[in-house]
Amino acid sequence: MSTACSDGHYGFNCLNECSKHCLSAGKCNSKTGECHGGCQTGWKKPTCEASKRYNNNNFKKNNNWNEKV
């Protein structure tokens, strides 16, 4: 039998912390870490851990050139 994690934690043995970028700070799904109510502006669903500003190679898009971040 599993029990739900306390607010602010999720995952196996509740060892993971919910993202500080969740709209409802410290509120996420106790199994998946998906933020309740979505993410703050500029952060990706479902766990609000990745910024939308950067692509997968950590380069920032700016007009037609890439700047290493």
Wavefront OBJ file of the C-alpha trace (Angstrom):
o trace
v 0.000 0.000 0.000
v 1.432 3.387 -0.954
v 0.677 6.682 0.680
v 0.638 10.098 -0.907
v 3.632 12.344 -0.362
v 3.413 15.485 1.718
v 3.133 18.789 -0.160
v 6.292 19.663 -2.004
v 7.484 16.090 -2.642
v 6.843 13.295 -5.136
v 8.144 10.010 -6.502
v 9.565 6.841 -4.953
v 9.710 7.294 -1.178
v 8.802 10.961 -1.793
v 12.476 11.807 -2.325
v 11.941 14.347 -5.137
v 10.912 17.950 -4.563
v 8.255 19.697 -6.635
v 9.601 22.438 -8.865
v 9.803 25.935 -7.452
v 8.457 27.019 -10.857
v 4.998 25.477 -10.347
v 2.191 28.049 -10.338
v 1.055 26.611 -7.037
v 4.383 26.564 -5.201
v 5.102 23.182 -3.651
v 2.031 21.557 -5.182
v 2.567 18.691 -7.604
v 1.353 15.183 -8.340
v 2.775 12.880 -5.664
v 3.628 10.196 -8.252
v 4.742 12.124 -11.362
v 5.819 15.565 -10.115
v 3.476 17.267 -12.589
v 2.705 20.740 -11.268
v -0.873 21.450 -10.203
v -2.156 24.469 -12.114
v 0.714 24.513 -14.609
v 3.999 26.412 -14.670
v 5.174 29.955 -14.188
v 5.726 31.878 -17.423
v 8.765 30.618 -19.313
v 8.835 27.082 -17.848
v 7.802 23.837 -19.563
v 5.052 21.483 -18.486
v 4.631 19.020 -16.944
v 7.230 19.407 -14.166
v 8.289 23.023 -14.848
v 11.982 22.170 -14.627
v 13.102 23.179 -18.140
v 13.094 26.755 -19.330
v 11.467 27.489 -22.688
v 14.225 30.031 -23.426
v 16.797 27.401 -24.332
v 16.810 24.612 -26.867
v 18.175 21.129 -26.180
v 21.802 22.193 -26.807
v 21.776 25.046 -24.254
v 21.903 27.646 -27.001
v 19.740 30.735 -26.829
v 17.900 31.591 -30.032
v 18.235 35.272 -30.901
v 17.214 36.357 -34.385
v 19.258 34.183 -36.795
v 22.243 33.340 -34.575
v 22.959 31.207 -31.529
v 24.753 32.400 -28.442
v 26.269 29.799 -26.137
v 24.834 30.187 -22.636
l 1 2 3 4 5 6 7 8 9 10 11 12 13 14 15 16 17 18 19 20 21 22 23 24 25 26 27 28 29 30 31 32 33 34 35 36 37 38 39 40 41 42 43 44 45 46 47 48 49 50 51 52 53 54 55 56 57 58 59 60 61 62 63 64 65 66 67 68 69
